[in-house]
């Protein structure tokens, strides 16, 4: 039973870490939206900020 709780705890901790790191918290000023190059964005891409 003890191993079951450790396994659940590790799964929750891993999921929480993934969500935290993928949520954009690691960006200092967050990237601007609407730069995908899609027709909905008017064809605007990220080349205003990035050269490559």
Helices and strands as residue ranges (DSSP letters): H 2-22, G 39-41, G 46-48
